[in-house]
Amino acid sequence: MPDEQGRPQFVLHDHRKPQPHYDLRLEEGGVLRSWAVPKGLPTDPSRNRLAIEVDDHELDHLGYEDEHKSVADTGWWEEDRRDDGFLGFILHGRESVRRYALIRTEGGRFGRGRPSWLVHLSREQPGP
């Protein structure tokens, strides 16, 4: 369900239950690849945040909200760089454009054996 220009979409959900956290969802291959981000996306390049890979979601979750979940940001995203265990990307949100990276941690696993990642805010950000 790319946007009008054919660009893949993203959504950042603010989840309030069972524990407050955010869900980052990137459209890829007909689904939303998803990560739970307990403290939200980083705002400082010197402080990475934990991200836990979760099950893919259907594209109808792009605008999904309920009493426990709201859309914190949405827009389109572009891949910046991809290597084994590394995904660099730019989020073009409603109010800002920010470059991040998801970096898979070595052997990090959480509940149900889910891989863990770090979300990093790049020092080099896109220009205005």
TIKOLSE-646385 format. One record per residue: x, y, z of N, C-alpha, C in turn. Coordinates in Angstrom, 2 decimals, always signed. Example, Ala and Ser with C-alpha at 12.3 -4.5 7.8 and 13.67 -1.06 7.14 Angstrom:
BEGIN
{n.east=+13.19, n.north=-5.69, n.up=+7.80, ca.east=+12.30, ca.north=-4.50, ca.up=+7.80, c.east=+13.20, c.north=-3.30, c.up=+7.80}
{n.east=+12.85, n.north=-2.25, n.up=+7.08, ca.east=+13.67, ca.north=-1.06, ca.up=+7.14, c.east=+12.90, c.north=+0.03, c.up=+7.87}
//
This chain:
BEGIN
{n.east=+0.82, n.north=-1.18, n.up=+0.00, ca.east=+0.00, ca.north=+0.00, ca.up=+0.00, c.east=+0.88, c.north=+1.26, c.up=+0.00}
{n.east=+1.77, n.north=+1.36, n.up=-0.96, ca.east=+2.62, ca.north=+2.56, ca.up=-1.04, c.east=+1.76, c.north=+3.82, c.up=-1.16}
{n.east=+2.36, n.north=+4.97, n.up=-0.86, ca.east=+1.62, ca.north=+6.22, ca.up=-0.98, c.east=+1.39, c.north=+6.57, c.up=-2.45}
{n.east=+0.83, n.north=+7.75, n.up=-2.72, ca.east=+0.47, ca.north=+8.14, ca.up=-4.08, c.east=+1.66, c.north=+8.13, c.up=-5.03}
{n.east=+2.85, n.north=+8.38, n.up=-4.53, ca.east=+4.06, ca.north=+8.38, ca.up=-5.35, c.east=+4.75, c.north=+7.01, c.up=-5.39}
{n.east=+4.10, n.north=+5.99, n.up=-4.82, ca.east=+4.67, ca.north=+4.64, ca.up=-4.84, c.east=+5.72, c.north=+4.39, c.up=-3.78}
{n.east=+5.82, n.north=+5.28, n.up=-2.78, ca.east=+6.83, ca.north=+5.13, ca.up=-1.73, c.east=+6.28, c.north=+4.28, c.up=-0.59}
{n.east=+7.13, n.north=+3.44, n.up=+0.01, ca.east=+6.67, ca.north=+2.62, ca.up=+1.14, c.east=+6.37, c.north=+3.50, c.up=+2.36}
{n.east=+5.37, n.north=+3.11, n.up=+3.10, ca.east=+4.93, ca.north=+3.89, ca.up=+4.24, c.east=+5.48, c.north=+3.35, c.up=+5.56}
{n.east=+5.38, n.north=+4.20, n.up=+6.59, ca.east=+5.74, ca.north=+3.76, ca.up=+7.94, c.east=+4.71, c.north=+4.32, c.up=+8.90}
{n.east=+4.66, n.north=+3.72, n.up=+10.07, ca.east=+3.86, ca.north=+4.26, ca.up=+11.17, c.east=+4.62, c.north=+4.02, c.up=+12.47}
{n.east=+4.54, n.north=+4.97, n.up=+13.36, ca.east=+5.06, ca.north=+4.84, ca.up=+14.72, c.east=+3.84, c.north=+4.91, c.up=+15.63}
{n.east=+3.54, n.north=+3.77, n.up=+16.27, ca.east=+2.39, ca.north=+3.70, ca.up=+17.18, c.east=+2.84, c.north=+3.97, c.up=+18.61}
{n.east=+2.05, n.north=+4.71, n.up=+19.33, ca.east=+2.22, ca.north=+4.91, ca.up=+20.77, c.east=+1.27, c.north=+3.93, c.up=+21.45}
{n.east=+1.84, n.north=+2.93, n.up=+22.09, ca.east=+1.08, ca.north=+1.86, ca.up=+22.76, c.east=+1.08, c.north=+2.15, c.up=+24.25}
{n.east=-0.07, n.north=+2.09, n.up=+24.89, ca.east=-0.14, ca.north=+2.37, ca.up=+26.32, c.east=-0.35, c.north=+1.12, c.up=+27.18}
{n.east=-0.68, n.north=-0.01, n.up=+26.56, ca.east=-0.87, ca.north=-1.26, ca.up=+27.31, c.east=-0.22, c.north=-2.40, c.up=+26.57}
{n.east=+0.26, n.north=-3.44, n.up=+27.18, ca.east=+0.28, ca.north=-3.68, ca.up=+28.62, c.east=+1.31, c.north=-2.81, c.up=+29.34}
{n.east=+2.42, n.north=-2.46, n.up=+28.68, ca.east=+3.41, ca.north=-1.52, ca.up=+29.20, c.east=+3.56, c.north=-0.40, c.up=+28.18}
{n.east=+3.71, n.north=+0.84, n.up=+28.58, ca.east=+3.90, ca.north=+1.90, ca.up=+27.59, c.east=+5.14, c.north=+1.63, c.up=+26.73}
{n.east=+4.97, n.north=+1.73, n.up=+25.42, ca.east=+6.06, ca.north=+1.56, ca.up=+24.47, c.east=+5.61, c.north=+2.07, c.up=+23.11}
{n.east=+6.52, n.north=+2.06, n.up=+22.17, ca.east=+6.21, ca.north=+2.45, ca.up=+20.79, c.east=+6.44, c.north=+1.25, c.up=+19.89}
{n.east=+5.73, n.north=+1.23, n.up=+18.77, ca.east=+5.94, ca.north=+0.22, ca.up=+17.74, c.east=+6.32, c.north=+0.94, c.up=+16.45}
{n.east=+7.47, n.north=+0.60, n.up=+15.90, ca.east=+7.90, ca.north=+1.12, ca.up=+14.61, c.east=+7.54, c.north=+0.09, c.up=+13.57}
{n.east=+6.81, n.north=+0.51, n.up=+12.53, ca.east=+6.39, ca.north=-0.41, ca.up=+11.48, c.east=+6.77, c.north=+0.17, c.up=+10.13}
{n.east=+7.55, n.north=-0.61, n.up=+9.36, ca.east=+8.03, ca.north=-0.20, ca.up=+8.04, c.east=+7.43, c.north=-1.10, c.up=+6.98}
{n.east=+6.78, n.north=-0.52, n.up=+6.00, ca.east=+6.18, ca.north=-1.30, ca.up=+4.92, c.east=+7.28, c.north=-1.89, c.up=+4.04}
{n.east=+7.20, n.north=-3.21, n.up=+3.86, ca.east=+8.18, ca.north=-3.90, ca.up=+3.02, c.east=+7.60, c.north=-5.26, c.up=+2.63}
{n.east=+7.63, n.north=-5.56, n.up=+1.35, ca.east=+7.18, ca.north=-6.87, ca.up=+0.88, c.east=+5.72, c.north=-7.16, c.up=+1.16}
{n.east=+4.88, n.north=-6.13, n.up=+1.16, ca.east=+3.44, ca.north=-6.35, ca.up=+1.35, c.east=+2.99, c.north=-6.47, c.up=+2.79}
{n.east=+3.90, n.north=-6.27, n.up=+3.74, ca.east=+3.56, ca.north=-6.31, ca.up=+5.17, c.east=+4.25, c.north=-5.14, c.up=+5.88}
{n.east=+3.94, n.north=-4.98, n.up=+7.14, ca.east=+4.62, ca.north=-4.00, ca.up=+7.98, c.east=+5.61, c.north=-4.75, c.up=+8.87}
{n.east=+6.90, n.north=-4.64, n.up=+8.56, ca.east=+7.92, ca.north=-5.20, ca.up=+9.46, c.east=+7.88, c.north=-4.36, c.up=+10.72}
{n.east=+7.97, n.north=-5.00, n.up=+11.87, ca.east=+7.66, ca.north=-4.30, ca.up=+13.12, c.east=+8.69, c.north=-4.56, c.up=+14.22}
{n.east=+8.92, n.north=-3.50, n.up=+15.00, ca.east=+9.79, ca.north=-3.56, ca.up=+16.17, c.east=+9.11, c.north=-2.83, c.up=+17.31}
{n.east=+9.12, n.north=-3.42, n.up=+18.50, ca.east=+8.68, ca.north=-2.73, ca.up=+19.71, c.east=+9.87, c.north=-1.94, c.up=+20.23}
{n.east=+9.66, n.north=-0.67, n.up=+20.50, ca.east=+10.72, ca.north=+0.23, ca.up=+20.96, c.east=+10.28, c.north=+0.78, c.up=+22.31}
{n.east=+10.74, n.north=+0.15, n.up=+23.41, ca.east=+10.22, ca.north=+0.50, ca.up=+24.74, c.east=+10.29, c.north=+1.98, c.up=+25.09}
{n.east=+11.35, n.north=+2.67, n.up=+24.71, ca.east=+11.49, ca.north=+4.08, ca.up=+25.09, c.east=+11.33, c.north=+5.03, c.up=+23.91}
{n.east=+10.84, n.north=+4.54, n.up=+22.79, ca.east=+10.65, ca.north=+5.40, ca.up=+21.63, c.east=+11.93, c.north=+5.59, c.up=+20.84}
{n.east=+11.80, n.north=+6.25, n.up=+19.71, ca.east=+12.96, ca.north=+6.49, ca.up=+18.85, c.east=+13.92, c.north=+7.45, c.up=+19.54}
{n.east=+15.22, n.north=+7.26, n.up=+19.34, ca.east=+16.20, ca.north=+8.12, ca.up=+20.00, c.east=+16.13, c.north=+9.56, c.up=+19.49}
{n.east=+16.44, n.north=+10.49, n.up=+20.36, ca.east=+16.48, ca.north=+11.90, ca.up=+20.01, c.east=+17.90, c.north=+12.45, c.up=+20.08}
{n.east=+18.85, n.north=+11.61, n.up=+20.52, ca.east=+20.25, ca.north=+11.99, ca.up=+20.68, c.east=+21.11, c.north=+10.92, c.up=+20.03}
{n.east=+22.00, n.north=+11.30, n.up=+19.09, ca.east=+22.83, ca.north=+10.30, ca.up=+18.41, c.east=+23.77, c.north=+9.52, c.up=+19.34}
{n.east=+24.01, n.north=+10.02, n.up=+20.53, ca.east=+24.92, ca.north=+9.33, ca.up=+21.46, c.east=+24.18, c.north=+8.31, c.up=+22.33}
{n.east=+22.87, n.north=+8.20, n.up=+22.17, ca.east=+22.08, ca.north=+7.28, ca.up=+23.00, c.east=+21.18, c.north=+6.42, c.up=+22.14}
{n.east=+21.60, n.north=+5.17, n.up=+21.94, ca.east=+20.79, ca.north=+4.22, ca.up=+21.18, c.east=+19.64, c.north=+3.72, c.up=+22.04}
{n.east=+18.62, n.north=+3.20, n.up=+21.38, ca.east=+17.47, ca.north=+2.65, ca.up=+22.09, c.east=+17.27, c.north=+1.20, c.up=+21.67}
{n.east=+16.79, n.north=+0.40, n.up=+22.59, ca.east=+16.48, ca.north=-0.99, ca.up=+22.34, c.east=+15.27, c.north=-1.09, c.up=+21.41}
{n.east=+15.32, n.north=-2.06, n.up=+20.48, ca.east=+14.17, ca.north=-2.39, ca.up=+19.63, c.east=+14.07, c.north=-3.90, c.up=+19.58}
{n.east=+12.89, n.north=-4.42, n.up=+19.76, ca.east=+12.67, ca.north=-5.87, ca.up=+19.78, c.east=+11.81, c.north=-6.23, c.up=+18.57}
{n.east=+12.36, n.north=-7.08, n.up=+17.70, ca.east=+11.62, ca.north=-7.49, ca.up=+16.52, c.east=+10.37, c.north=-8.24, c.up=+16.93}
{n.east=+9.24, n.north=-7.87, n.up=+16.36, ca.east=+7.98, ca.north=-8.54, ca.up=+16.63, c.east=+7.38, c.north=-9.02, c.up=+15.31}
{n.east=+6.28, n.north=-9.73, n.up=+15.39, ca.east=+5.65, ca.north=-10.27, ca.up=+14.19, c.east=+5.28, c.north=-9.16, c.up=+13.21}
{n.east=+5.38, n.north=-9.49, n.up=+11.92, ca.east=+4.92, ca.north=-8.58, ca.up=+10.88, c.east=+3.43, c.north=-8.31, c.up=+11.08}
{n.east=+2.99, n.north=-7.14, n.up=+10.63, ca.east=+1.57, ca.north=-6.78, ca.up=+10.71, c.east=+1.04, c.north=-6.53, c.up=+9.30}
{n.east=-0.25, n.north=-6.65, n.up=+9.16, ca.east=-0.90, ca.north=-6.37, ca.up=+7.88, c.east=-0.87, c.north=-4.86, c.up=+7.62}
{n.east=-0.97, n.north=-4.49, n.up=+6.36, ca.east=-0.91, ca.north=-3.09, ca.up=+5.98, c.east=-2.05, c.north=-2.25, c.up=+6.57}
{n.east=-3.15, n.north=-2.89, n.up=+6.94, ca.east=-4.25, ca.north=-2.12, ca.up=+7.52, c.east=-3.89, c.north=-1.52, c.up=+8.89}
{n.east=-2.74, n.north=-1.91, n.up=+9.45, ca.east=-2.28, ca.north=-1.32, ca.up=+10.71, c.east=-1.66, c.north=+0.07, c.up=+10.53}
{n.east=-1.49, n.north=+0.51, n.up=+9.29, ca.east=-0.91, ca.north=+1.84, ca.up=+9.06, c.east=-1.69, c.north=+2.94, c.up=+9.76}
{n.east=-2.98, n.north=+2.87, n.up=+9.74, ca.east=-3.79, ca.north=+3.90, ca.up=+10.38, c.east=-4.55, c.north=+3.40, c.up=+11.58}
{n.east=-4.22, n.north=+2.21, n.up=+12.06, ca.east=-4.99, ca.north=+1.60, ca.up=+13.15, c.east=-4.79, c.north=+2.34, c.up=+14.46}
{n.east=-5.90, n.north=+2.60, n.up=+15.14, ca.east=-5.89, ca.north=+3.17, ca.up=+16.48, c.east=-7.01, c.north=+2.53, c.up=+17.28}
{n.east=-6.83, n.north=+2.46, n.up=+18.59, ca.east=-7.88, ca.north=+2.03, ca.up=+19.50, c.east=-7.66, c.north=+2.72, c.up=+20.83}
{n.east=-8.36, n.north=+2.27, n.up=+21.87, ca.east=-8.24, ca.north=+2.97, ca.up=+23.16, c.east=-6.86, c.north=+2.84, c.up=+23.80}
{n.east=-6.04, n.north=+1.90, n.up=+23.33, ca.east=-4.71, ca.north=+1.70, ca.up=+23.90, c.east=-3.58, c.north=+2.05, c.up=+22.94}
{n.east=-3.91, n.north=+2.42, n.up=+21.70, ca.east=-2.89, ca.north=+2.64, ca.up=+20.68, c.east=-3.28, c.north=+3.83, c.up=+19.81}
{n.east=-2.31, n.north=+4.75, n.up=+19.62, ca.east=-2.54, ca.north=+5.89, ca.up=+18.73, c.east=-1.35, c.north=+6.04, c.up=+17.79}
{n.east=-1.55, n.north=+6.77, n.up=+16.71, ca.east=-0.48, ca.north=+7.01, ca.up=+15.74, c.east=+0.32, c.north=+8.22, c.up=+16.23}
{n.east=+1.60, n.north=+7.99, n.up=+16.56, ca.east=+2.49, ca.north=+9.07, ca.up=+16.99, c.east=+3.07, c.north=+9.79, c.up=+15.79}
{n.east=+3.35, n.north=+9.06, n.up=+14.71, ca.east=+3.86, ca.north=+9.66, ca.up=+13.48, c.east=+3.60, c.north=+8.68, c.up=+12.34}
{n.east=+3.52, n.north=+9.22, n.up=+11.15, ca.east=+3.30, ca.north=+8.41, ca.up=+9.96, c.east=+3.84, c.north=+9.17, c.up=+8.76}
{n.east=+4.08, n.north=+8.45, n.up=+7.69, ca.east=+4.60, ca.north=+9.07, ca.up=+6.48, c.east=+5.18, c.north=+7.98, c.up=+5.59}
{n.east=+6.27, n.north=+8.30, n.up=+4.92, ca.east=+6.94, ca.north=+7.32, ca.up=+4.06, c.east=+8.39, c.north=+7.19, c.up=+4.49}
{n.east=+9.01, n.north=+6.10, n.up=+4.06, ca.east=+10.40, ca.north=+5.85, ca.up=+4.44, c.east=+11.19, c.north=+5.41, c.up=+3.22}
{n.east=+12.49, n.north=+5.60, n.up=+3.30, ca.east=+13.38, ca.north=+5.14, ca.up=+2.24, c.east=+14.59, c.north=+4.46, c.up=+2.86}
{n.east=+15.01, n.north=+3.40, n.up=+2.20, ca.east=+16.19, ca.north=+2.67, ca.up=+2.65, c.east=+17.43, c.north=+3.48, c.up=+2.28}
{n.east=+18.33, n.north=+3.60, n.up=+3.24, ca.east=+19.57, ca.north=+4.34, ca.up=+3.05, c.east=+20.73, c.north=+3.37, c.up=+2.82}
{n.east=+20.73, n.north=+2.28, n.up=+3.58, ca.east=+21.79, ca.north=+1.26, ca.up=+3.46, c.east=+21.30, c.north=+0.00, c.up=+4.14}
{n.east=+21.67, n.north=-1.14, n.up=+3.56, ca.east=+21.29, ca.north=-2.42, ca.up=+4.16, c.east=+22.46, c.north=-3.38, c.up=+4.03}
{n.east=+22.82, n.north=-3.96, n.up=+5.14, ca.east=+23.82, ca.north=-5.02, ca.up=+5.21, c.east=+23.27, c.north=-6.08, c.up=+6.14}
{n.east=+23.97, n.north=-7.16, n.up=+6.28, ca.east=+23.53, ca.north=-8.20, ca.up=+7.20, c.east=+23.47, c.north=-7.62, c.up=+8.62}
{n.east=+22.27, n.north=-7.59, n.up=+9.19, ca.east=+22.11, ca.north=-7.09, ca.up=+10.55, c.east=+22.11, c.north=-5.59, c.up=+10.68}
{n.east=+21.96, n.north=-4.86, n.up=+9.57, ca.east=+21.97, ca.north=-3.40, ca.up=+9.60, c.east=+20.97, c.north=-2.87, c.up=+8.58}
{n.east=+20.11, n.north=-1.97, n.up=+9.01, ca.east=+19.18, ca.north=-1.31, ca.up=+8.10, c.east=+19.23, c.north=+0.18, c.up=+8.38}
{n.east=+19.80, n.north=+0.94, n.up=+7.46, ca.east=+19.80, ca.north=+2.40, ca.up=+7.54, c.east=+18.60, c.north=+2.92, c.up=+6.76}
{n.east=+17.88, n.north=+3.88, n.up=+7.32, ca.east=+16.67, ca.north=+4.37, ca.up=+6.67, c.east=+16.38, c.north=+5.81, c.up=+7.07}
{n.east=+15.57, n.north=+6.46, n.up=+6.25, ca.east=+15.14, ca.north=+7.83, ca.up=+6.51, c.east=+13.62, c.north=+7.82, c.up=+6.63}
{n.east=+13.13, n.north=+8.36, n.up=+7.74, ca.east=+11.69, ca.north=+8.50, ca.up=+7.94, c.east=+11.27, c.north=+9.90, c.up=+7.53}
{n.east=+10.32, n.north=+9.98, n.up=+6.63, ca.east=+9.74, ca.north=+11.25, ca.up=+6.20, c.east=+8.38, c.north=+11.35, c.up=+6.89}
{n.east=+8.40, n.north=+11.89, n.up=+8.11, ca.east=+7.20, ca.north=+11.95, ca.up=+8.93, c.east=+6.37, c.north=+13.19, c.up=+8.69}
{n.east=+5.35, n.north=+13.36, n.up=+9.50, ca.east=+4.44, ca.north=+14.50, ca.up=+9.34, c.east=+5.14, c.north=+15.83, c.up=+9.58}
{n.east=+6.10, n.north=+15.84, n.up=+10.54, ca.east=+6.72, ca.north=+17.12, ca.up=+10.89, c.east=+8.23, c.north=+17.14, c.up=+10.74}
{n.east=+8.86, n.north=+16.00, n.up=+10.49, ca.east=+10.32, ca.north=+16.01, ca.up=+10.37, c.east=+10.80, c.north=+14.87, c.up=+9.47}
{n.east=+12.03, n.north=+15.01, n.up=+9.05, ca.east=+12.71, ca.north=+13.98, ca.up=+8.27, c.east=+13.95, c.north=+13.61, c.up=+9.07}
{n.east=+14.07, n.north=+12.33, n.up=+9.45, ca.east=+15.17, ca.north=+11.90, ca.up=+10.32, c.east=+15.78, c.north=+10.61, c.up=+9.79}
{n.east=+17.10, n.north=+10.50, n.up=+9.91, ca.east=+17.83, ca.north=+9.29, ca.up=+9.49, c.east=+18.15, c.north=+8.45, c.up=+10.72}
{n.east=+17.80, n.north=+7.16, n.up=+10.63, ca.east=+18.02, ca.north=+6.20, ca.up=+11.70, c.east=+18.71, c.north=+4.96, c.up=+11.14}
{n.east=+19.12, n.north=+4.10, n.up=+12.04, ca.east=+19.60, ca.north=+2.77, ca.up=+11.67, c.east=+19.10, c.north=+1.77, c.up=+12.70}
{n.east=+18.75, n.north=+0.60, n.up=+12.23, ca.east=+18.46, ca.north=-0.55, ca.up=+13.10, c.east=+19.67, c.north=-1.46, c.up=+13.01}
{n.east=+20.25, n.north=-1.78, n.up=+14.15, ca.east=+21.47, ca.north=-2.58, ca.up=+14.21, c.east=+21.18, c.north=-3.81, c.up=+15.05}
{n.east=+21.27, n.north=-4.97, n.up=+14.43, ca.east=+20.96, ca.north=-6.21, ca.up=+15.16, c.east=+22.08, c.north=-6.51, c.up=+16.14}
{n.east=+21.70, n.north=-6.86, n.up=+17.37, ca.east=+22.70, ca.north=-7.17, ca.up=+18.39, c.east=+23.09, c.north=-8.64, c.up=+18.28}
{n.east=+24.28, n.north=-8.93, n.up=+18.66, ca.east=+24.79, ca.north=-10.30, ca.up=+18.62, c.east=+24.15, c.north=-11.13, c.up=+19.72}
{n.east=+23.39, n.north=-12.12, n.up=+19.31, ca.east=+22.84, ca.north=-13.07, ca.up=+20.27, c.east=+21.75, c.north=-12.53, c.up=+21.17}
{n.east=+21.40, n.north=-11.25, n.up=+21.02, ca.east=+20.37, ca.north=-10.68, ca.up=+21.88, c.east=+19.01, c.north=-11.26, c.up=+21.54}
{n.east=+18.35, n.north=-11.84, n.up=+22.52, ca.east=+17.03, ca.north=-12.42, ca.up=+22.31, c.east=+16.15, c.north=-12.07, c.up=+23.50}
{n.east=+14.89, n.north=-11.83, n.up=+23.20, ca.east=+13.93, ca.north=-11.53, ca.up=+24.25, c.east=+12.84, c.north=-12.58, c.up=+24.22}
{n.east=+11.74, n.north=-12.30, n.up=+24.90, ca.east=+10.64, ca.north=-13.25, ca.up=+24.98, c.east=+10.33, c.north=-13.93, c.up=+23.66}
{n.east=+10.11, n.north=-15.22, n.up=+23.71, ca.east=+9.81, ca.north=-16.05, ca.up=+22.55, c.east=+10.94, c.north=-16.05, c.up=+21.53}
{n.east=+12.16, n.north=-15.78, n.up=+21.98, ca.east=+13.32, ca.north=-15.85, ca.up=+21.10, c.east=+13.41, c.north=-14.75, c.up=+20.06}
{n.east=+12.74, n.north=-13.64, n.up=+20.29, ca.east=+12.73, ca.north=-12.55, ca.up=+19.31, c.east=+14.08, c.north=-11.85, c.up=+19.27}
{n.east=+14.59, n.north=-11.59, n.up=+18.06, ca.east=+15.88, ca.north=-10.88, ca.up=+17.95, c.east=+15.79, c.north=-9.46, c.up=+18.49}
{n.east=+16.87, n.north=-9.00, n.up=+19.09, ca.east=+16.90, ca.north=-7.63, ca.up=+19.57, c.east=+17.81, c.north=-6.79, c.up=+18.67}
{n.east=+17.49, n.north=-5.53, n.up=+18.60, ca.east=+18.19, ca.north=-4.56, ca.up=+17.77, c.east=+18.43, c.north=-3.31, c.up=+18.60}
{n.east=+19.27, n.north=-2.44, n.up=+18.10, ca.east=+19.40, ca.north=-1.09, ca.up=+18.63, c.east=+18.91, c.north=-0.14, c.up=+17.55}
{n.east=+18.19, n.north=+0.89, n.up=+17.96, ca.east=+17.82, ca.north=+1.96, ca.up=+17.04, c.east=+18.77, c.north=+3.11, c.up=+17.30}
{n.east=+19.39, n.north=+3.59, n.up=+16.24, ca.east=+20.38, ca.north=+4.66, ca.up=+16.34, c.east=+19.93, c.north=+5.86, c.up=+15.50}
{n.east=+20.00, n.north=+7.05, n.up=+16.08, ca.east=+19.77, ca.north=+8.29, ca.up=+15.35, c.east=+21.09, c.north=+8.72, c.up=+14.74}
{n.east=+21.15, n.north=+8.82, n.up=+13.44, ca.east=+22.41, ca.north=+9.17, ca.up=+12.77, c.east=+22.83, c.north=+10.59, c.up=+13.10}
{n.east=+24.14, n.north=+10.80, n.up=+13.20, ca.east=+24.67, ca.north=+12.16, ca.up=+13.38, c.east=+24.44, c.north=+12.99, c.up=+12.12}
{n.east=+24.53, n.north=+12.35, n.up=+10.97, ca.east=+24.32, ca.north=+13.05, ca.up=+9.70, c.east=+22.85, c.north=+12.96, c.up=+9.33}
{n.east=+22.19, n.north=+14.09, n.up=+9.36, ca.east=+20.76, ca.north=+14.16, ca.up=+9.07, c.east=+20.53, c.north=+14.79, c.up=+7.69}
{n.east=+19.42, n.north=+14.43, n.up=+7.04, ca.east=+19.10, ca.north=+15.04, ca.up=+5.76, c.east=+18.94, c.north=+16.56, c.up=+5.90}
{n.east=+19.29, n.north=+17.27, n.up=+4.87, ca.east=+19.13, ca.north=+18.72, ca.up=+4.87, c.east=+17.67, c.north=+19.13, c.up=+4.75}
{n.east=+17.41, n.north=+20.41, n.up=+4.91, ca.east=+16.02, ca.north=+20.90, ca.up=+4.87, c.east=+15.37, c.north=+20.71, c.up=+3.51}
//
